[in-house]
Amino acid sequence: MGESASTKNFPHIAICPSAGIGHLVPFLRLASMLSSSECKVTLVTIQPTLSIAETNQISTFLSSHPHVNSLDIPLQCQPPLISTNANNASTTTSKGSGPDPFMLRYDAVSRSAHLLTHHLSTLSPPPSAVFSDIMLVSGFNQALADLGIPNYVLITTSTRFFSLTTYLLLEGATQDGTMPKLELNNSIDEEVEIPPGLATVPKSSIPPPFFNPNHIFTKMLASNSLALYKVNGIVFNSFNSFEFETISALQERKVLSNLPPIFPIGPLKPFVNEKQGVYPYTKWLDEQPDKSVLYISFGSRTAMNQEQIQELGVGLEKSGVRFLWVIKTTTVDKDEKVDSVDELLGEGFLDRTKERGIVVKEWVDQEVILDHPAVGGFVTQCGWNSVMEAAQRGMPVLAWPQHGDQKVNAWVIQKAGLGVWEKEWGWVGQKLVKAEVIADKIKEVMNSEELRRTASKVGEEAGKTWDANNGGSSNRMLNNLISSIESGTNLKS
């Protein structure tokens, strides 16, 4: 006979995100899913957090998951090794206004990773496995191996961007993590080939830091990517039907022959917040017709300049659609000032649009908004959490990538039929996208029955991945992953 629930030795999983709300959220969702699968879970958080949003999300999660333990670890590696000179292009924000706080934090976290294992060794019972962020891999691997603890990496981007970066960074990289310089050559439209099984990527979609081998982000990602060969498995917040070609290529070792097993278990399920409040914007949404509202948000890090914000505002006004618009003007929310929204958007905008739109300059519960029946479209910067949240709901998307992995993610969105992407808009601040063009794209997203049909199909496929009765792929992968950790056997993707 098998073990009863009272005698079975359930695995103890330590969850270790790095920094930023975009990295934190998928780890919290994974922690919730593992806890629901009867695993003992410890959430490891590096303190202090960089943003108010992170602090609030951690607090909300722990209050909603009383069975999840919390281990707070002070950040050890200060000051950073890299220069904080505002003129140093390798560390500055996209606006060049000073050092990018996220780059500084990733650098510090990455170099502190080996110190975290001491704290993990004090946990009781000892962890059966660790799920860590990619920025912790190079520091974690050997230290965890010495403790006999398997290390699995949760990737917080698309499988396509992961394939691009690992191929670019590792194909010619040296053992010290130095990557060969990626040349722009004659044309930014030149295509970069990834091994058989994957479509080429235009150089215009590759993050600008990758063209500078000395950029701190490039160096950090290269050194941590090199360490991926020694982890026990790589977990993705994606699903087979959404990125079929890329997932197949990874699992068949066509991208890199010696990667560990690949486990797509997305879309990661949102965790239930039992103390969820009632927000002013939900009351407003309750008064709007079904699928009539366009939701606009550029995520936790993207800050547009005022000129582009005003063009977007005029575009919304010209489009005639209802809208809920979240505005962000700083990279880190702790620096966000309570400026006059009316002044930011231009005199009279709020008065002219008050019958059909609202503007919010604060954190919002995005899942609550996307779940609301009044919302019928989503303008997003294509952060991967937002992509998966839209995919889960079959929400039509207007992709407006701003930096990092987001152009590659936009390609995935368009190919899957979830949304449209205007490639000519470029990176954030690269060009001023005019109101008339924005208005046309908004109307296309909100009025296209074909887009609504294909996006709905994506939502149906996302739901099937967790259908336990019909062999849902993500449900099966997660169960196999937990069973392998329980038994201590080698993983097979």
C-alpha positions in Angstrom: 0.0 0.0 0.0 1.1 3.6 -0.6 1.9 6.1 2.0 -1.0 7.8 3.7 -1.2 11.6 3.7 -0.3 11.6 7.4 2.9 9.6 6.9 4.1 10.8 3.5 7.2 12.9 3.6 6.3 15.8 1.4 9.3 17.8 -0.1 10.5 21.0 1.4 11.0 23.6 -1.3 12.9 26.9 -0.9 11.8 29.6 -3.3 14.5 32.2 -4.0 13.6 35.2 -6.3 16.1 38.0 -6.9 14.9 41.5 -7.4 12.0 43.5 -9.0 8.3 42.8 -9.1 8.6 41.2 -12.5 10.8 38.5 -11.1 9.0 38.2 -7.8 5.5 37.6 -9.0 6.1 34.3 -10.9 8.0 33.0 -7.9 5.1 33.8 -5.6 2.7 32.0 -8.0 5.0 29.0 -8.1 5.2 29.0 -4.3 1.4 29.1 -4.1 1.1 26.2 -6.5 3.7 24.1 -4.7 2.0 24.8 -1.4 -1.3 23.7 -2.9 0.4 20.5 -4.0 1.2 19.7 -0.3 4.8 20.7 -0.5 6.3 22.5 2.5 7.4 25.9 1.1 9.8 28.5 2.4 9.9 31.9 0.7 13.4 33.4 0.8 13.4 37.2 0.3 16.4 39.4 0.1 15.9 42.6 2.1 15.4 45.4 1.8 13.3 45.2 -1.3 13.9 47.6 -4.1 10.3 48.8 -4.6 7.1 49.3 -2.6 5.3 47.0 -4.9 7.6 44.1 -3.9 7.1 44.8 -0.2 3.3 44.9 -0.6 3.2 41.7 -2.8 5.3 39.7 -0.3 3.1 40.9 2.6 -0.1 40.1 0.7 1.2 36.7 -0.3 2.3 35.7 3.2 -1.0 36.8 4.8 -2.9 34.7 2.3 -0.6 31.7 2.7 -0.1 31.1 6.4 1.5 27.7 5.8 4.3 29.2 3.8 7.4 30.0 5.9 9.3 33.2 5.3 13.1 33.6 5.5 14.4 37.2 5.2 18.0 37.6 4.4 19.8 41.0 4.4 21.6 42.0 1.3 25.4 41.5 1.8 27.1 42.8 -1.2 27.3 46.6 -1.0 28.5 48.8 -2.6 28.4 47.3 -6.1 31.6 46.5 -8.0 30.3 48.4 -11.0 30.5 52.2 -11.4 27.6 54.3 -10.4 28.7 57.2 -12.5 25.7 58.6 -14.4 27.8 58.9 -17.5 28.7 55.2 -17.5 26.6 53.7 -20.3 26.8 50.2 -18.8 24.8 51.1 -15.8 22.5 54.0 -16.7 18.8 53.9 -17.2 17.3 54.2 -20.7 17.0 57.9 -20.1 20.7 58.2 -19.1 19.6 60.1 -16.0 21.7 58.0 -13.6 22.6 54.4 -12.6 19.8 51.9 -13.2 18.8 50.8 -9.7 17.7 47.4 -11.0 21.1 46.7 -12.6 22.8 47.7 -9.4 20.5 45.4 -7.4 20.9 42.5 -9.8 24.7 42.9 -9.5 24.6 42.9 -5.7 22.2 39.9 -5.5 24.2 37.9 -8.0 27.4 38.4 -6.1 25.7 37.6 -2.7 24.1 34.3 -3.8 26.8 32.1 -2.4 26.2 33.7 1.0 22.5 32.8 1.0 23.2 29.1 1.1 24.4 29.4 4.8 20.9 30.6 5.6 19.3 27.8 3.6 21.4 25.3 5.5 19.7 26.4 8.8 16.2 25.5 7.6 14.5 22.5 9.2 13.8 20.2 7.7 16.6 20.8 5.1 15.3 21.8 1.7 14.6 19.0 -0.7 15.2 21.4 -3.6 15.7 25.1 -4.3 13.9 27.0 -7.1 16.0 30.1 -7.8 16.2 33.1 -10.2 18.7 33.0 -13.0 20.7 35.8 -11.4 21.5 33.5 -8.5 22.6 30.5 -10.5 26.4 31.0 -10.7 26.6 31.7 -6.9 24.2 29.0 -5.9 25.3 25.9 -7.9 28.4 24.8 -6.1 27.3 25.8 -2.7 24.0 24.0 -3.0 25.8 20.9 -4.5 28.0 20.9 -1.4 24.9 20.7 0.7 23.3 18.0 -1.5 20.4 20.3 -2.4 19.2 20.2 -6.1 18.8 23.6 -7.8 16.1 24.3 -10.3 15.8 27.6 -12.2 12.6 29.4 -12.8 13.0 31.6 -16.0 10.9 34.8 -15.9 10.8 35.4 -19.7 9.6 33.6 -22.8 11.3 30.4 -24.0 12.1 32.3 -27.2 14.0 35.0 -25.5 15.7 32.5 -23.3 16.8 30.5 -26.4 18.1 33.7 -28.1 20.1 34.8 -25.0 21.5 31.4 -24.2 22.6 30.9 -27.7 24.1 34.3 -28.1 25.8 34.4 -24.7 27.0 30.8 -24.6 27.8 29.7 -28.2 31.0 31.6 -28.2 31.5 32.5 -24.6 34.6 31.7 -22.7 34.7 29.9 -19.3 35.0 33.2 -17.4 31.7 34.4 -18.8 33.1 36.8 -21.5 30.9 36.7 -24.5 32.0 37.6 -28.1 31.0 41.0 -29.2 27.8 41.1 -31.1 28.2 43.4 -34.1 25.6 45.6 -35.6 27.3 45.4 -39.0 25.6 47.3 -41.8 21.9 47.0 -40.9 19.9 46.7 -37.8 17.4 44.7 -39.8 19.9 41.9 -40.3 18.6 38.6 -38.9 20.3 36.6 -36.3 20.1 32.8 -36.7 19.3 30.5 -33.8 19.8 26.7 -34.4 17.3 24.7 -36.5 13.8 24.7 -35.3 13.5 28.4 -34.4 12.8 31.4 -36.5 15.5 34.0 -36.9 15.5 37.2 -34.8 16.1 40.7 -36.3 19.0 42.5 -34.6 16.5 45.4 -33.9 14.8 43.0 -31.4 17.9 42.2 -29.5 18.3 44.4 -26.3 20.9 47.1 -26.8 23.0 46.0 -23.9 23.9 42.8 -25.8 25.9 44.8 -28.3 28.2 45.9 -25.4 30.0 42.8 -23.9 31.1 45.1 -21.0 27.6 46.1 -20.1 26.9 44.9 -16.5 23.6 43.2 -17.5 25.3 41.3 -20.4 28.2 40.2 -18.2 25.9 39.1 -15.3 23.5 37.2 -17.7 26.4 35.5 -19.5 28.1 34.3 -16.3 24.8 33.0 -14.8 23.8 31.4 -18.2 27.1 29.5 -18.2 26.1 27.9 -14.9 22.7 26.7 -16.3 24.5 23.5 -17.5 24.8 22.4 -13.9 21.3 23.0 -12.6 18.9 20.1 -12.2 16.1 21.5 -14.4 14.9 24.7 -16.0 11.3 25.7 -15.4 9.3 28.1 -17.7 6.1 30.1 -17.2 4.9 29.2 -20.7 2.9 26.4 -22.3 3.2 24.2 -25.3 0.6 25.6 -27.7 1.8 29.2 -27.1 5.4 28.6 -27.9 5.3 25.1 -29.5 8.3 25.4 -31.9 10.7 26.9 -29.2 9.7 24.6 -26.4 10.1 21.6 -28.8 13.5 22.9 -29.9 14.7 23.3 -26.3 13.4 19.9 -25.2 15.0 18.2 -28.3 18.4 20.0 -27.4 18.4 21.9 -30.7 19.3 25.2 -29.1 22.1 23.9 -26.9 22.9 20.3 -26.7 23.8 20.1 -23.0 21.1 22.1 -21.3 19.3 20.3 -18.4 15.7 19.1 -18.7 13.1 21.8 -19.7 9.8 22.1 -17.9 7.1 24.5 -19.2 4.4 24.7 -16.5 2.6 27.9 -17.5 0.6 29.9 -17.4 1.4 30.0 -13.6 -1.8 30.1 -11.7 -2.5 33.4 -9.9 -2.6 33.0 -6.1 -5.8 33.9 -4.2 -5.7 37.1 -2.2 -8.4 36.6 0.5 -8.0 40.2 1.6 -8.5 41.6 -1.8 -9.9 45.1 -1.5 -12.4 47.1 -3.6 -10.7 49.7 -5.7 -12.2 52.9 -7.3 -11.3 51.6 -10.8 -13.3 48.4 -10.3 -16.4 50.4 -9.3 -15.9 52.4 -12.5 -15.4 49.3 -14.6 -18.7 47.9 -13.2 -20.5 50.7 -14.9 -19.0 50.0 -18.4 -20.4 47.7 -21.1 -18.7 44.3 -21.6 -15.4 44.3 -23.6 -15.6 48.1 -24.1 -12.6 49.2 -22.0 -9.0 49.3 -23.2 -6.6 48.8 -20.3 -3.2 50.5 -20.7 -0.2 49.7 -18.5 3.5 49.5 -19.2 4.5 47.5 -16.2 6.5 48.1 -13.0 9.7 49.5 -14.6 8.8 51.4 -17.7 8.6 55.2 -17.4 7.6 57.2 -20.5 8.6 60.8 -21.0 5.9 63.4 -20.9 5.9 64.1 -24.6 5.1 60.4 -25.4 2.5 60.3 -22.6 0.7 63.3 -24.1 0.8 61.7 -27.6 -0.7 58.5 -26.2 -3.4 60.6 -24.4 -4.3 62.4 -27.7 -4.3 59.0 -29.4 -6.8 57.6 -26.8 -8.9 60.7 -27.2 -9.0 60.3 -31.0 -9.8 56.6 -30.9 -13.0 57.2 -29.1 -12.7 54.1 -26.9 -13.2 53.7 -23.2 -10.0 53.3 -21.3 -8.3 52.7 -17.9 -4.8 54.0 -18.1 -2.1 53.4 -15.5 0.7 56.0 -15.8 4.2 55.6 -14.5 6.9 58.3 -14.6 9.8 56.8 -12.6 11.7 53.5 -12.8 11.4 52.7 -9.1 8.0 53.3 -7.5 9.6 54.7 -4.3 10.7 57.7 -6.3 7.2 58.3 -7.8 6.0 61.8 -7.1 2.4 62.8 -6.7 2.4 65.1 -9.7 -0.7 66.6 -11.1 -2.0 64.1 -13.7 -3.8 66.9 -15.5 -0.5 68.8 -15.9 1.2 65.6 -17.0 -1.4 64.8 -19.7 -2.0 68.4 -20.9 -4.6 70.9 -19.8 -8.2 69.7 -20.3 -7.5 66.1 -21.1 -9.2 64.7 -18.0 -12.3 66.9 -18.5 -12.7 66.0 -22.1 -12.4 62.3 -21.5 -14.1 62.0 -18.0 -17.2 60.3 -19.5 -15.3 57.4 -21.0 -11.9 57.0 -19.2 -10.0 57.1 -16.0 -6.2 57.6 -15.3 -4.5 56.0 -12.4 -1.0 57.0 -11.1 -0.5 54.3 -8.5 -0.1 50.5 -8.3 -3.1 48.5 -9.5 -4.2 44.9 -9.2 -3.7 44.0 -12.9 -5.4 40.6 -12.6 -8.5 42.1 -11.1 -8.6 44.5 -14.1 -8.0 41.8 -16.7 -10.6 39.6 -15.1 -13.3 42.3 -15.3 -15.9 41.6 -18.1 -15.7 45.3 -19.1 -12.1 45.0 -20.3 -11.8 44.1 -24.0 -8.2 45.0 -24.8 -4.7 45.5 -23.3 -1.9 47.8 -24.3 1.2 46.3 -22.7 5.0 46.7 -22.8 5.1 42.8 -23.1 6.7 42.0 -19.8 6.3 38.2 -19.6 4.0 38.2 -16.6 1.6 40.5 -18.4 1.8 38.3 -21.5 0.9 35.2 -19.6 -1.9 37.0 -17.7 -3.4 38.1 -21.1 -3.0 34.6 -22.6 -4.8 33.0 -19.6 -7.8 35.2 -20.3 -7.7 35.3 -24.1 -7.3 39.1 -23.9 -6.5 40.9 -27.2 -3.2 42.8 -26.9 -1.6 45.8 -28.5 2.1 45.1 -28.0 4.3 48.1 -27.4 7.6 46.8 -26.2 9.9 49.2 -24.4 13.1 47.4 -23.4 14.8 44.1 -22.6 13.1 40.9 -23.7 9.9 42.7 -24.8 10.3 42.9 -28.6 11.0 39.1 -28.7 7.9 38.6 -26.5 5.9 40.8 -28.8 6.8 38.5 -31.7 5.5 35.6 -29.7 2.3 37.4 -29.0 1.7 38.2 -32.6 2.6 34.7 -33.9 0.3 33.0 -31.3 -2.6 35.2 -32.4 -2.9 37.0 -29.1 -2.3 40.5 -30.4 -0.7 42.9 -32.8 2.7 44.6 -32.8 3.8 47.6 -34.7 7.5 47.0 -35.1 8.3 50.6 -36.4 7.5 52.1 -32.9 11.0 51.0 -31.7 12.3 51.0 -28.2 11.2 53.5 -25.5 12.4 57.0 -26.2 13.8 55.9 -29.6 11.2 57.8 -31.5 8.0 59.8 -30.8 5.0 57.7 -31.8 2.3 60.1 -32.9 -1.2 60.2 -31.7 -2.9 59.4 -35.1 -0.9 56.1 -35.4 -1.7 55.1 -31.9 -5.4 55.8 -32.4 -5.5 53.6 -35.5 -3.8 50.7 -33.7 -6.1 51.1 -30.7 -9.2 50.9 -32.9 -7.7 47.9 -34.7 -7.3 46.0 -31.4 -10.7 46.9 -30.0 -12.7 46.4 -33.2 -11.2 43.3 -34.8 -13.4 40.3 -34.6 -10.7 38.1 -36.0 -8.2 39.2 -33.3 -10.8 38.6 -30.7 -11.4 35.1 -32.1 -7.7 34.1 -32.2 -7.0 35.6 -28.7 -10.0 33.7 -27.3 -8.5 30.5 -28.8 -5.2 31.2 -27.0 -7.2 31.5 -23.7 -8.9 28.2 -24.4 -5.5 26.5 -25.0 -4.1 28.1 -21.8 -7.0 26.6 -19.8 -6.4 23.1 -21.2 -2.8 23.0 -19.9 -4.2 22.7 -16.3 -7.0 20.3 -17.2 -6.0 17.3 -15.0 -8.8 15.1 -16.4 -7.5 15.4 -20.0 -3.8 15.2 -19.5 -3.0 19.0 -19.4 0.6 19.4 -20.3 1.5 21.9 -17.6 -0.4 20.0 -14.9 1.5 16.8 -15.9 4.9 18.6 -15.9 4.4 20.1 -12.5 3.3 16.7 -11.0 6.3 15.0 -12.6 8.6 17.7 -11.2 7.3 17.3 -7.7 7.4 13.5 -7.9 11.0 13.6 -9.1 12.0 15.8 -6.2 10.2 13.6 -3.7 11.9 10.5 -5.0 15.3 12.1 -5.6 15.3 10.7 -9.2 16.8 12.4 -12.2 14.3 14.6 -14.0 13.1 13.9 -17.5 11.3 16.7 -19.5 
